[in-house]
Amino acid sequence: MIEKTVSTADLEQIYDHLAEAIDRAGLDKDRLFLAKLSLALSTMVADPARVAQAIEASLRDL
């Protein structure tokens, strides 16, 4: 489980922005966009162990 550090309202706002960005990227570029976003966010976290934890958590229950 990932520690919650953002409010539900903020998380909903992030989700909406992310969904809009995926739509703007289009079906042919959505994977590239998500990879670039993941790497950008990983540099902000700057903790490989936490990034690995997020990856594994995101893979659960797909």
HUURNOR-V122238 format. One record per pair of residues at least 4 apart in sequence whose ideal C-beta (glycine too) atoms are under 6 Angstrom apart, sorted by the first residue. I is the first residue (numbers start at 1). J is the second residue. D is the distance in Angstrom with one decimal. If there is no record, write none. Layout:
BEGIN
I:J:D
I:J:D
END
This chain:
BEGIN
2:57:5.1
6:10:4.7
6:11:5.2
22:30:5.3
25:29:4.5
25:30:4.9
25:33:3.8
29:33:5.7
42:51:4.8
45:50:5.4
45:51:5.8
END
